[in-house]
Amino acid sequence: MQLTKEQAYLAMYSFLDKQYSLGCEELGSILGNMSLLPDGNPADPALASDWQEAVTAAVSGQINAQLTLQP
């Protein structure tokens, strides 16, 4: 399955929103800033470039999400 950037953003938002509803209160501020305005841009304009950087890093294989435990 391939997602557009917009679909991936909404999927991430949905995931974080669920975690917030399950009690992760720290996400409330982030979700507020990520909420989309009527023009389709995030409420916090800096998030648009942060999201683009994250997409670029993920697509180019620069993200390592593996859990590494330190002895």
Distance bins in CASP14 RR format, pairs under 12 A and 6 or more apart:
PFRMAT RR
TARGET T0000
AUTHOR 0000-0000-0000
RMODE 2
METHOD distances of the structure
MODEL  1
1 7 0 0 0 0 1 0 0 0 0 0 0
1 8 0 0 0 0 0 1 0 0 0 0 0
1 11 0 0 0 0 0 1 0 0 0 0 0
2 8 0 0 0 0 1 0 0 0 0 0 0
2 11 0 0 0 0 0 1 0 0 0 0 0
2 59 0 0 0 0 0 1 0 0 0 0 0
3 9 0 0 0 0 1 0 0 0 0 0 0
3 10 0 0 0 0 1 0 0 0 0 0 0
3 11 1 0 0 1 0 0 0 0 0 0 0
3 12 0 0 0 0 1 0 0 0 0 0 0
3 14 0 0 0 0 0 1 0 0 0 0 0
3 55 0 0 0 0 0 1 0 0 0 0 0
3 58 0 0 0 0 0 1 0 0 0 0 0
3 59 0 0 0 0 0 1 0 0 0 0 0
4 10 0 0 0 0 1 0 0 0 0 0 0
4 11 0 0 0 0 0 1 0 0 0 0 0
4 55 0 0 0 0 0 1 0 0 0 0 0
5 11 0 0 0 0 0 1 0 0 0 0 0
5 12 0 0 0 0 0 1 0 0 0 0 0
5 40 0 0 0 0 0 1 0 0 0 0 0
5 48 0 0 0 0 0 1 0 0 0 0 0
5 51 1 0 0 1 0 0 0 0 0 0 0
5 52 1 0 0 1 0 0 0 0 0 0 0
5 54 0 0 0 0 0 1 0 0 0 0 0
5 55 1 0 1 0 0 0 0 0 0 0 0
5 56 0 0 0 0 0 1 0 0 0 0 0
5 58 0 0 0 0 0 1 0 0 0 0 0
5 59 0 0 0 0 1 0 0 0 0 0 0
6 12 0 0 0 0 0 1 0 0 0 0 0
6 13 0 0 0 0 0 1 0 0 0 0 0
6 36 0 0 0 0 1 0 0 0 0 0 0
6 40 0 0 0 0 1 0 0 0 0 0 0
6 41 0 0 0 0 0 1 0 0 0 0 0
6 42 0 0 0 0 0 1 0 0 0 0 0
6 48 0 0 0 0 0 1 0 0 0 0 0
6 51 0 0 0 0 0 1 0 0 0 0 0
6 52 0 0 0 0 0 1 0 0 0 0 0
6 55 0 0 0 0 0 1 0 0 0 0 0
7 13 0 0 0 0 0 1 0 0 0 0 0
7 14 0 0 0 0 0 1 0 0 0 0 0
7 55 0 0 0 0 0 1 0 0 0 0 0
8 14 0 0 0 0 0 1 0 0 0 0 0
8 15 0 0 0 0 0 1 0 0 0 0 0
8 51 0 0 0 0 1 0 0 0 0 0 0
8 52 0 0 0 0 0 1 0 0 0 0 0
8 54 0 0 0 0 1 0 0 0 0 0 0
8 55 1 0 0 1 0 0 0 0 0 0 0
8 58 0 0 0 0 1 0 0 0 0 0 0
8 59 0 0 0 0 0 1 0 0 0 0 0
9 15 0 0 0 0 0 1 0 0 0 0 0
9 16 0 0 0 0 0 1 0 0 0 0 0
9 34 0 0 0 0 1 0 0 0 0 0 0
9 35 0 0 0 0 0 1 0 0 0 0 0
9 36 0 0 0 0 1 0 0 0 0 0 0
9 40 0 0 0 0 1 0 0 0 0 0 0
9 41 0 0 0 0 0 1 0 0 0 0 0
9 42 0 0 0 0 1 0 0 0 0 0 0
9 47 0 0 0 0 1 0 0 0 0 0 0
9 48 0 0 0 0 1 0 0 0 0 0 0
9 50 0 0 0 0 0 1 0 0 0 0 0
9 51 1 0 0 1 0 0 0 0 0 0 0
9 52 0 0 0 0 0 1 0 0 0 0 0
9 54 0 0 0 0 1 0 0 0 0 0 0
9 55 0 0 0 0 1 0 0 0 0 0 0
9 58 0 0 0 0 0 1 0 0 0 0 0
10 16 0 0 0 0 0 1 0 0 0 0 0
10 17 0 0 0 0 0 1 0 0 0 0 0
10 34 0 0 0 0 0 1 0 0 0 0 0
10 35 0 0 0 0 0 1 0 0 0 0 0
10 36 0 0 0 0 1 0 0 0 0 0 0
10 40 0 0 0 0 0 1 0 0 0 0 0
10 42 0 0 0 0 0 1 0 0 0 0 0
10 51 0 0 0 0 0 1 0 0 0 0 0
11 17 0 0 0 0 0 1 0 0 0 0 0
11 18 0 0 0 0 0 1 0 0 0 0 0
12 18 0 0 0 0 0 1 0 0 0 0 0
12 19 0 0 0 0 0 1 0 0 0 0 0
12 27 0 0 0 0 0 1 0 0 0 0 0
12 30 0 0 0 0 0 1 0 0 0 0 0
12 31 0 0 0 0 0 1 0 0 0 0 0
12 34 0 0 0 0 1 0 0 0 0 0 0
12 42 0 0 0 0 0 1 0 0 0 0 0
12 47 0 0 0 0 0 1 0 0 0 0 0
12 50 0 0 0 0 0 1 0 0 0 0 0
12 51 0 0 0 0 1 0 0 0 0 0 0
12 54 0 0 0 0 1 0 0 0 0 0 0
12 55 0 0 0 0 0 1 0 0 0 0 0
12 58 0 0 0 0 0 1 0 0 0 0 0
13 19 0 0 0 0 0 1 0 0 0 0 0
13 20 0 0 0 0 0 1 0 0 0 0 0
13 27 0 0 0 0 0 1 0 0 0 0 0
13 28 0 0 0 0 0 1 0 0 0 0 0
13 30 0 0 0 0 1 0 0 0 0 0 0
13 31 1 0 0 1 0 0 0 0 0 0 0
13 32 0 0 0 0 1 0 0 0 0 0 0
13 33 0 0 0 0 0 1 0 0 0 0 0
13 34 1 0 1 0 0 0 0 0 0 0 0
13 35 0 0 0 0 1 0 0 0 0 0 0
13 36 0 0 0 0 1 0 0 0 0 0 0
13 42 0 0 0 0 1 0 0 0 0 0 0
13 43 0 0 0 0 0 1 0 0 0 0 0
13 47 0 0 0 0 0 1 0 0 0 0 0
13 51 0 0 0 0 0 1 0 0 0 0 0
14 20 0 0 0 0 0 1 0 0 0 0 0
14 21 0 0 0 0 0 1 0 0 0 0 0
14 31 0 0 0 0 0 1 0 0 0 0 0
14 34 0 0 0 0 0 1 0 0 0 0 0
15 21 0 0 0 0 0 1 0 0 0 0 0
15 22 0 0 0 0 0 1 0 0 0 0 0
15 24 0 0 0 0 0 1 0 0 0 0 0
15 27 0 0 0 0 1 0 0 0 0 0 0
15 30 0 0 0 0 0 1 0 0 0 0 0
15 31 0 0 0 0 0 1 0 0 0 0 0
15 34 0 0 0 0 0 1 0 0 0 0 0
16 22 0 0 0 0 0 1 0 0 0 0 0
16 23 0 0 0 0 0 1 0 0 0 0 0
16 24 0 0 0 0 1 0 0 0 0 0 0
16 26 0 0 0 0 0 1 0 0 0 0 0
16 27 1 0 1 0 0 0 0 0 0 0 0
16 28 0 0 0 0 1 0 0 0 0 0 0
16 29 0 0 0 0 0 1 0 0 0 0 0
16 30 1 0 0 1 0 0 0 0 0 0 0
16 31 1 0 1 0 0 0 0 0 0 0 0
16 32 0 0 0 0 0 1 0 0 0 0 0
16 33 0 0 0 0 0 1 0 0 0 0 0
16 34 1 0 0 1 0 0 0 0 0 0 0
16 35 0 0 0 0 0 1 0 0 0 0 0
17 23 0 0 0 0 0 1 0 0 0 0 0
17 24 0 0 0 0 0 1 0 0 0 0 0
17 27 1 0 0 1 0 0 0 0 0 0 0
17 28 0 0 0 0 1 0 0 0 0 0 0
17 30 0 0 0 0 0 1 0 0 0 0 0
17 31 1 0 0 1 0 0 0 0 0 0 0
17 32 0 0 0 0 0 1 0 0 0 0 0
17 34 0 0 0 0 1 0 0 0 0 0 0
17 35 0 0 0 0 1 0 0 0 0 0 0
18 24 0 0 0 0 1 0 0 0 0 0 0
18 27 0 0 0 0 1 0 0 0 0 0 0
18 31 0 0 0 0 0 1 0 0 0 0 0
19 25 0 0 0 0 0 1 0 0 0 0 0
19 26 0 0 0 0 1 0 0 0 0 0 0
19 27 1 0 1 0 0 0 0 0 0 0 0
19 28 0 0 0 0 1 0 0 0 0 0 0
19 30 0 0 0 0 0 1 0 0 0 0 0
19 31 0 0 0 0 1 0 0 0 0 0 0
20 26 0 0 0 0 1 0 0 0 0 0 0
20 27 1 0 1 0 0 0 0 0 0 0 0
20 28 1 0 1 0 0 0 0 0 0 0 0
20 29 0 0 0 0 0 1 0 0 0 0 0
20 30 0 0 0 0 1 0 0 0 0 0 0
20 31 1 0 1 0 0 0 0 0 0 0 0
20 32 0 0 0 0 1 0 0 0 0 0 0
20 34 0 0 0 0 0 1 0 0 0 0 0
21 27 0 0 0 0 1 0 0 0 0 0 0
21 28 0 0 0 0 0 1 0 0 0 0 0
21 31 0 0 0 0 0 1 0 0 0 0 0
24 30 0 0 0 0 1 0 0 0 0 0 0
24 31 0 0 0 0 0 1 0 0 0 0 0
25 31 0 0 0 0 0 1 0 0 0 0 0
27 33 0 0 0 0 0 1 0 0 0 0 0
27 34 0 0 0 0 1 0 0 0 0 0 0
28 34 0 0 0 0 1 0 0 0 0 0 0
28 35 0 0 0 0 0 1 0 0 0 0 0
29 35 0 0 0 0 0 1 0 0 0 0 0
29 43 0 0 0 0 0 1 0 0 0 0 0
29 44 0 0 0 0 1 0 0 0 0 0 0
29 47 0 0 0 0 0 1 0 0 0 0 0
30 42 0 0 0 0 0 1 0 0 0 0 0
30 43 0 0 0 0 0 1 0 0 0 0 0
30 44 0 0 0 0 1 0 0 0 0 0 0
30 47 0 0 0 0 1 0 0 0 0 0 0
30 50 0 0 0 0 0 1 0 0 0 0 0
30 51 0 0 0 0 0 1 0 0 0 0 0
31 42 0 0 0 0 0 1 0 0 0 0 0
31 43 0 0 0 0 1 0 0 0 0 0 0
31 44 0 0 0 0 0 1 0 0 0 0 0
31 47 0 0 0 0 0 1 0 0 0 0 0
32 42 0 0 0 0 1 0 0 0 0 0 0
32 43 1 0 1 0 0 0 0 0 0 0 0
32 44 1 0 0 1 0 0 0 0 0 0 0
32 47 0 0 0 0 1 0 0 0 0 0 0
33 41 0 0 0 0 0 1 0 0 0 0 0
33 42 1 0 0 1 0 0 0 0 0 0 0
33 43 1 0 1 0 0 0 0 0 0 0 0
33 44 1 1 0 0 0 0 0 0 0 0 0
33 45 0 0 0 0 1 0 0 0 0 0 0
33 46 0 0 0 0 1 0 0 0 0 0 0
33 47 1 0 1 0 0 0 0 0 0 0 0
33 48 0 0 0 0 0 1 0 0 0 0 0
33 50 0 0 0 0 1 0 0 0 0 0 0
33 51 0 0 0 0 0 1 0 0 0 0 0
34 40 0 0 0 0 0 1 0 0 0 0 0
34 41 0 0 0 0 0 1 0 0 0 0 0
34 42 1 0 1 0 0 0 0 0 0 0 0
34 43 1 0 0 1 0 0 0 0 0 0 0
34 44 1 0 0 1 0 0 0 0 0 0 0
34 45 0 0 0 0 0 1 0 0 0 0 0
34 46 0 0 0 0 0 1 0 0 0 0 0
34 47 1 0 1 0 0 0 0 0 0 0 0
34 48 0 0 0 0 0 1 0 0 0 0 0
34 50 0 0 0 0 1 0 0 0 0 0 0
34 51 0 0 0 0 1 0 0 0 0 0 0
34 54 0 0 0 0 0 1 0 0 0 0 0
35 41 0 0 0 0 0 1 0 0 0 0 0
35 42 1 0 0 1 0 0 0 0 0 0 0
35 43 1 0 1 0 0 0 0 0 0 0 0
35 44 0 0 0 0 1 0 0 0 0 0 0
35 47 0 0 0 0 1 0 0 0 0 0 0
36 42 1 0 0 1 0 0 0 0 0 0 0
36 43 1 0 0 1 0 0 0 0 0 0 0
36 44 0 0 0 0 0 1 0 0 0 0 0
36 45 0 0 0 0 0 1 0 0 0 0 0
36 47 0 0 0 0 0 1 0 0 0 0 0
36 48 0 0 0 0 0 1 0 0 0 0 0
36 51 0 0 0 0 0 1 0 0 0 0 0
37 43 1 0 0 1 0 0 0 0 0 0 0
37 44 0 0 0 0 0 1 0 0 0 0 0
37 45 0 0 0 0 1 0 0 0 0 0 0
37 47 0 0 0 0 0 1 0 0 0 0 0
37 48 0 0 0 0 0 1 0 0 0 0 0
39 45 0 0 0 0 0 1 0 0 0 0 0
39 48 0 0 0 0 0 1 0 0 0 0 0
40 47 0 0 0 0 0 1 0 0 0 0 0
40 48 0 0 0 0 1 0 0 0 0 0 0
40 51 0 0 0 0 0 1 0 0 0 0 0
41 47 0 0 0 0 1 0 0 0 0 0 0
41 48 1 0 1 0 0 0 0 0 0 0 0
41 49 0 0 0 0 0 1 0 0 0 0 0
41 51 0 0 0 0 0 1 0 0 0 0 0
41 52 0 0 0 0 0 1 0 0 0 0 0
42 48 1 0 1 0 0 0 0 0 0 0 0
42 49 0 0 0 0 1 0 0 0 0 0 0
42 50 0 0 0 0 1 0 0 0 0 0 0
42 51 1 0 0 1 0 0 0 0 0 0 0
42 52 0 0 0 0 0 1 0 0 0 0 0
44 50 0 0 0 0 1 0 0 0 0 0 0
44 51 0 0 0 0 0 1 0 0 0 0 0
45 51 0 0 0 0 0 1 0 0 0 0 0
46 52 0 0 0 0 0 1 0 0 0 0 0
46 53 0 0 0 0 0 1 0 0 0 0 0
47 53 0 0 0 0 0 1 0 0 0 0 0
47 54 0 0 0 0 1 0 0 0 0 0 0
48 54 0 0 0 0 0 1 0 0 0 0 0
48 55 0 0 0 0 0 1 0 0 0 0 0
49 55 0 0 0 0 0 1 0 0 0 0 0
49 56 0 0 0 0 0 1 0 0 0 0 0
50 56 0 0 0 0 0 1 0 0 0 0 0
50 57 0 0 0 0 0 1 0 0 0 0 0
51 57 0 0 0 0 0 1 0 0 0 0 0
51 58 0 0 0 0 0 1 0 0 0 0 0
52 58 0 0 0 0 0 1 0 0 0 0 0
52 59 0 0 0 0 0 1 0 0 0 0 0
53 59 0 0 0 0 0 1 0 0 0 0 0
53 60 0 0 0 0 0 1 0 0 0 0 0
53 62 0 0 0 0 1 0 0 0 0 0 0
53 63 0 0 0 0 0 1 0 0 0 0 0
54 60 0 0 0 0 0 1 0 0 0 0 0
54 61 0 0 0 0 0 1 0 0 0 0 0
54 62 0 0 0 0 1 0 0 0 0 0 0
54 63 1 0 0 1 0 0 0 0 0 0 0
54 65 0 0 0 0 0 1 0 0 0 0 0
55 61 0 0 0 0 0 1 0 0 0 0 0
55 62 0 0 0 0 0 1 0 0 0 0 0
55 63 0 0 0 0 0 1 0 0 0 0 0
56 62 0 0 0 0 1 0 0 0 0 0 0
56 63 0 0 0 0 0 1 0 0 0 0 0
57 63 1 0 1 0 0 0 0 0 0 0 0
57 64 0 0 0 0 0 1 0 0 0 0 0
57 65 0 0 0 0 0 1 0 0 0 0 0
58 64 0 0 0 0 0 1 0 0 0 0 0
58 65 0 0 0 0 1 0 0 0 0 0 0
END
